[in-house]
Amino acid sequence: MVDRRNKPMALATTPGLPPQPQVNFSHSNSRVSAVLPTGESVEVLLYGATVISWKNRFGIDRLWLSDAAKLDGSKAVRGGIPLVFPVFGTAPDHAATSKLPQHGFARNSRWEFLGKSSSESAGLSDSSVKLDFGLSSNTLSEEARSMWPYTFSIIYSVTLTPENLSTSIVVTNDGNQPIEFQVLMHTYLRIEDISKIQVTGLEDSDYIDKVDAAQTKKQSGAVTIAGETDRVYTPVKGPSHPVEVVEDGEAVFSIARDNLKDVVVWNPWTDKAAGMADFEPKAGFKNVLCVEAGSVNGWVTLDPSDAFEGAQTISD
C-alpha cells in the first residue's frame, strides 16, 4: 500500500443545526400544531383559524376549552381564541352587517393554512414559530358572501415563543368601495379561581356594561368578577399599555395590544353558563376569564386597497 504524503484529511464534523420547531397536521388535516424545542406548543383548528390550545413547557394549557366544545366544524368553538369578524355580536341597525350571524363569519369559516416560518438562534429561548392562515372573499362560503358581499382578504398569524403567544390580523380591502367592520380576538384564559382574580390596566377607563342595559360607566380601581360580566372597555392608557390578569396577588397573564383599542372582559357566571349547551363543566366559569383584544366600539373603515393591522401578545 502506497503511503501518500498528502492524503486527504477527514472533514471536520459539521455542527448539527439547533433543534427546530415541529409543525404537524392532525385529525384529517383539520388541525395544525407546532411544538418548540423547549416544549411549548400551540394547536389551531382550521375551522375558524381557532387557537384551541396553548401549552407551556410543562404541558399546562394556558387557554380554557369547554369539555363540550364542538371541534368538528359544526359550530363555533367554545373556548380557545375564536376570531370575531366582521361584526361583534349582532348589528341589526348597521346595514353592511345586519344580515350576519352573531360575531360574523370568520369563526365559522374554513381557513387555508398558508405556511410556517421560524426563527432560531444559538439560544433555544430565542426560537419561535409563526403559522399563517388565510381567508378571502374567494374562499368564503356562498352563504357568507351573500350576507357580506365585499372583496377582501385576511391573513391571520399565530406566533409562539417560549415566553408568549401572539395573534395578529391583516385585513385588506381588495374591492372598489369602503368596507366597515369590527374585529376581536375572543381569548378564553384559564385561571384557577375567578374569586381571586383582578384585572389591572383598565383603571379610570370608560366601559359599556352589556349586563346593565349597555350603560356607559367608568372603572374605579382594578376589575373584579362577582357575577355575570360583559364589558367593553376602551382603556385610557391606549393599546401599548398592558392589561394584566392578577390571581391571588400574582400576575398570571399580561396582554399587550397593537392597534386594537378596545378590551372586552367576559365571564358567564352561573346562570349563563348553565344555559349554554356547549359550556362544560357548568362550574367551569370559575376557571375562565375572557380578556379580548379588539376594535369593537364603533367601526373600522377601510378604503379600497388599504389594509388594517391589529395584534395581541399574551405573556404568562
C-alpha positions as CSV (number, residue, x, y, z in Angstrom):
1,M,0.0,0.0,0.0
2,V,1.4,3.4,-1.0
3,D,1.6,5.9,1.8
4,R,0.7,9.2,0.2
5,R,2.2,12.1,1.9
6,N,-0.7,14.4,1.1
7,K,-3.6,12.1,1.6
8,P,-6.9,13.8,2.3
9,M,-7.8,14.5,5.9
10,A,-11.2,13.6,7.4
11,L,-13.5,16.6,7.1
12,A,-14.2,18.4,10.3
13,T,-17.6,17.4,11.7
14,T,-20.3,19.9,10.8
15,P,-22.1,21.1,13.9
16,G,-25.7,19.9,13.9
17,L,-28.4,22.5,13.4
18,P,-30.1,23.5,16.6
19,P,-33.4,21.7,17.2
20,Q,-36.2,23.1,15.1
21,P,-39.8,23.9,15.9
22,Q,-42.0,21.0,14.7
23,V,-45.2,21.6,12.8
24,N,-47.7,18.9,12.1
25,F,-51.2,18.3,10.7
26,S,-53.7,16.0,12.5
27,H,-57.3,15.0,12.6
28,S,-57.7,14.5,8.8
29,N,-55.7,17.7,8.2
30,S,-58.2,19.8,10.2
31,R,-55.7,20.9,12.8
32,V,-52.2,22.4,12.7
33,S,-49.9,22.2,15.7
34,A,-46.5,23.5,16.5
35,V,-44.1,22.5,19.2
36,L,-40.9,24.4,20.2
37,P,-37.7,22.7,21.1
38,T,-38.2,24.0,24.7
39,G,-41.6,22.2,24.9
40,E,-44.2,25.0,24.4
41,S,-47.0,24.2,21.9
42,V,-49.9,25.6,20.1
43,E,-52.8,24.0,18.2
44,V,-55.0,25.7,15.7
45,L,-58.3,24.4,14.2
46,L,-58.6,25.3,10.5
47,Y,-62.3,25.8,11.2
48,G,-62.3,29.5,12.2
49,A,-58.5,29.5,12.5
50,T,-59.3,29.0,16.1
51,V,-56.4,28.5,18.6
52,I,-57.7,25.7,20.8
53,S,-54.5,25.0,22.9
54,W,-51.5,26.9,24.1
55,K,-49.3,24.9,26.5
56,N,-46.3,26.0,28.4
57,R,-43.1,23.9,28.6
58,F,-44.7,21.9,31.4
59,G,-47.6,20.8,29.3
60,I,-50.1,23.0,31.2
61,D,-52.7,24.6,28.9
62,R,-53.0,28.4,29.4
63,L,-56.3,28.6,27.5
64,W,-59.7,27.3,28.6
65,L,-61.6,25.0,26.3
66,S,-65.0,23.7,27.1
67,D,-65.3,20.0,27.5
68,A,-68.4,20.2,25.2
69,A,-66.7,22.4,22.6
70,K,-67.5,21.3,19.0
71,L,-64.2,20.7,17.2
72,D,-65.8,19.1,14.1
73,G,-66.7,22.3,12.3
74,S,-70.4,22.1,13.1
75,K,-70.3,25.3,15.2
76,A,-68.0,28.0,16.5
77,V,-65.7,26.7,19.2
78,R,-66.5,27.5,22.9
79,G,-63.0,28.3,24.2
80,G,-59.5,28.9,23.0
81,I,-59.3,32.1,20.8
82,P,-62.2,32.4,18.4
83,L,-61.8,35.2,15.9
84,V,-64.7,37.6,15.7
85,F,-65.1,39.4,12.3
86,P,-66.6,41.5,10.7
87,V,-69.2,42.2,13.5
88,F,-69.1,41.9,17.3
89,G,-72.4,40.5,18.5
90,T,-75.1,41.5,16.1
91,A,-75.7,44.8,14.5
92,P,-79.3,44.9,13.1
93,D,-79.0,48.7,12.6
94,H,-75.8,48.6,10.7
95,A,-76.7,48.0,7.0
96,A,-73.4,46.4,6.0
97,T,-73.5,43.7,8.7
98,S,-77.2,43.5,9.6
99,K,-77.7,40.1,8.0
100,L,-74.7,38.4,9.6
101,P,-75.0,35.9,12.5
102,Q,-73.6,36.7,15.9
103,H,-69.8,37.5,15.8
104,G,-69.8,37.3,12.0
105,F,-68.4,34.5,9.8
106,A,-64.6,34.3,10.5
107,R,-65.0,31.8,13.4
108,N,-67.4,29.7,11.3
109,S,-65.3,29.5,8.1
110,R,-62.7,27.0,7.0
111,W,-59.4,28.8,6.7
112,E,-56.5,27.9,4.5
113,F,-53.1,27.1,6.1
114,L,-50.6,29.4,4.2
115,G,-47.4,28.0,5.8
116,K,-45.0,28.5,8.6
117,S,-41.9,30.4,9.3
118,S,-39.5,30.0,12.2
119,S,-36.5,31.8,13.8
120,E,-33.7,30.1,15.6
121,S,-30.5,31.2,17.2
122,A,-27.8,29.7,19.4
123,G,-30.1,30.2,22.4
124,L,-33.1,28.0,22.4
125,S,-35.0,30.6,24.3
126,D,-35.0,32.7,21.1
127,S,-36.7,30.1,18.9
128,S,-40.2,30.8,17.7
129,V,-42.6,29.7,15.0
130,K,-45.3,31.6,13.1
131,L,-48.3,29.9,11.5
132,D,-50.2,31.9,8.8
133,F,-53.8,31.3,7.8
134,G,-55.8,32.9,5.0
135,L,-59.5,33.8,4.3
136,S,-60.8,35.8,1.5
137,S,-64.0,36.6,-0.4
138,N,-62.8,34.0,-2.9
139,T,-62.7,31.2,-0.3
140,L,-65.7,32.3,1.7
141,S,-68.9,30.2,1.6
142,E,-71.6,31.3,-0.8
143,E,-73.9,31.9,2.1
144,A,-71.5,34.2,3.9
145,R,-70.7,36.1,0.6
146,S,-74.3,36.8,0.1
147,M,-74.6,38.3,3.6
148,W,-71.4,40.4,3.3
149,P,-70.7,40.9,-0.4
150,Y,-67.3,42.7,-0.2
151,T,-64.0,41.9,-1.7
152,F,-61.4,41.3,0.9
153,S,-58.5,39.2,2.1
154,I,-57.3,38.3,5.6
155,I,-54.0,36.9,6.8
156,Y,-54.2,35.7,10.4
157,S,-50.9,34.8,12.1
158,V,-50.3,32.8,15.3
159,T,-46.8,33.2,16.7
160,L,-45.4,31.0,19.5
161,T,-42.3,31.8,21.5
162,P,-41.1,30.3,24.8
163,E,-42.4,33.5,26.5
164,N,-45.6,34.3,24.8
165,L,-48.3,33.8,22.2
166,S,-49.2,36.4,19.6
167,T,-52.1,36.6,17.3
168,S,-52.2,39.2,14.5
169,I,-54.6,40.0,11.7
170,V,-54.1,41.9,8.4
171,V,-57.4,42.8,6.6
172,T,-57.0,44.1,3.1
173,N,-59.8,45.8,1.1
174,D,-59.4,44.3,-2.4
175,G,-62.6,45.9,-3.7
176,N,-63.6,49.3,-5.0
177,Q,-65.7,50.6,-2.2
178,P,-65.0,51.2,1.5
179,I,-65.8,48.5,4.0
180,E,-66.7,48.8,7.7
181,F,-66.0,46.1,10.2
182,Q,-65.3,45.1,13.8
183,V,-62.6,42.6,14.9
184,L,-62.0,40.8,18.2
185,M,-59.7,38.1,19.5
186,H,-62.1,36.3,21.9
187,T,-59.4,34.8,24.2
188,Y,-60.5,32.4,26.9
189,L,-57.8,32.4,29.6
190,R,-57.6,29.5,32.0
191,I,-57.4,30.6,35.7
192,E,-57.6,28.8,39.0
193,D,-60.3,30.7,40.9
194,I,-62.3,33.6,39.5
195,S,-63.0,34.9,43.0
196,K,-59.2,35.6,43.4
197,I,-58.9,37.5,40.1
198,Q,-58.2,41.1,39.5
199,V,-57.7,42.8,36.1
200,T,-55.4,45.8,36.1
201,G,-54.6,48.3,33.4
202,L,-58.2,49.4,32.9
203,E,-58.4,51.8,35.8
204,D,-60.3,55.1,35.1
205,S,-61.4,53.7,31.7
206,D,-64.9,54.1,30.3
207,Y,-66.8,50.9,29.5
208,I,-70.1,49.7,28.2
209,D,-71.8,47.4,30.6
210,K,-73.7,44.9,28.5
211,V,-75.2,43.3,31.5
212,D,-76.7,46.6,32.6
213,A,-78.6,47.9,29.6
214,A,-75.4,48.9,27.8
215,Q,-74.9,51.8,30.1
216,T,-71.6,53.7,29.9
217,K,-69.7,53.6,33.2
218,K,-66.2,54.4,34.5
219,Q,-63.9,51.8,36.0
220,S,-62.7,52.6,39.5
221,G,-59.7,50.5,40.6
222,A,-58.9,47.0,39.4
223,V,-61.7,44.9,37.8
224,T,-63.0,42.1,40.0
225,I,-65.6,39.4,39.0
226,A,-68.5,38.7,41.3
227,G,-71.3,37.9,38.8
228,E,-72.0,37.8,35.1
229,T,-69.6,40.2,33.4
230,D,-69.7,41.5,29.9
231,R,-68.0,44.8,29.4
232,V,-66.4,46.7,26.5
233,Y,-63.5,48.8,27.8
234,T,-61.6,51.5,25.8
235,P,-58.5,51.8,28.0
236,V,-57.4,55.3,28.7
237,K,-53.8,54.3,28.6
238,G,-54.0,53.1,25.0
239,P,-53.1,49.7,23.4
240,S,-49.4,49.8,24.2
241,H,-50.1,49.7,28.0
242,P,-50.6,46.0,29.0
243,V,-53.7,44.7,30.7
244,E,-52.8,42.2,33.4
245,V,-54.7,39.4,35.0
246,V,-53.7,39.0,38.6
247,E,-54.6,36.0,40.6
248,D,-54.2,35.9,44.4
249,G,-51.7,38.8,44.1
250,E,-49.6,37.3,41.3
251,A,-49.7,38.4,37.7
252,V,-50.6,35.3,35.6
253,F,-51.2,37.0,32.2
254,S,-50.1,40.2,30.5
255,I,-51.9,41.2,27.3
256,A,-50.3,43.8,25.1
257,R,-52.2,45.2,22.1
258,D,-51.2,46.8,18.8
259,N,-53.8,48.9,17.0
260,L,-56.7,47.2,18.9
261,K,-58.2,50.0,21.0
262,D,-60.8,48.0,23.0
263,V,-60.8,45.2,25.6
264,V,-63.8,43.1,26.4
265,V,-63.9,41.4,29.8
266,W,-66.4,38.5,30.0
267,N,-67.4,35.7,32.4
268,P,-70.8,34.0,32.1
269,W,-71.1,33.2,35.8
270,T,-73.6,30.6,37.0
271,D,-76.9,31.2,35.1
272,K,-75.5,31.9,31.7
273,A,-73.0,29.0,31.9
274,A,-76.0,26.7,32.8
275,G,-77.9,27.9,29.8
276,M,-75.1,27.2,27.2
277,A,-75.2,23.7,25.9
278,D,-71.6,23.7,24.9
279,F,-70.2,25.2,28.2
280,E,-68.9,22.3,30.3
281,P,-68.4,21.7,33.1
282,K,-71.1,24.1,34.2
283,A,-68.8,25.1,37.2
284,G,-66.1,25.9,34.6
285,F,-67.0,29.6,34.9
286,K,-64.8,29.6,38.0
287,N,-61.8,28.7,35.9
288,V,-62.1,31.0,32.9
289,L,-61.8,34.7,32.2
290,C,-62.1,36.2,28.7
291,V,-59.9,39.2,28.1
292,E,-60.5,40.0,24.5
293,A,-58.4,42.5,22.4
294,G,-60.3,44.1,19.6
295,S,-61.8,47.1,17.9
296,V,-65.5,46.9,18.5
297,N,-66.7,50.2,20.0
298,G,-67.6,51.7,16.6
299,W,-66.4,50.6,13.2
300,V,-63.1,50.4,11.4
301,T,-63.5,52.0,7.9
302,L,-61.1,50.6,5.3
303,D,-60.8,52.3,1.9
304,P,-60.1,50.4,-1.3
305,S,-56.6,49.0,-1.4
306,D,-55.9,49.9,2.2
307,A,-55.0,47.4,4.9
308,F,-55.8,47.2,8.6
309,E,-53.4,45.5,11.0
310,G,-54.0,44.6,14.6
311,A,-52.4,42.2,17.1
312,Q,-52.2,41.0,20.7
313,T,-49.4,39.3,22.6
314,I,-50.2,37.3,25.7
315,S,-47.4,36.6,28.2
316,D,-47.7,34.2,31.1
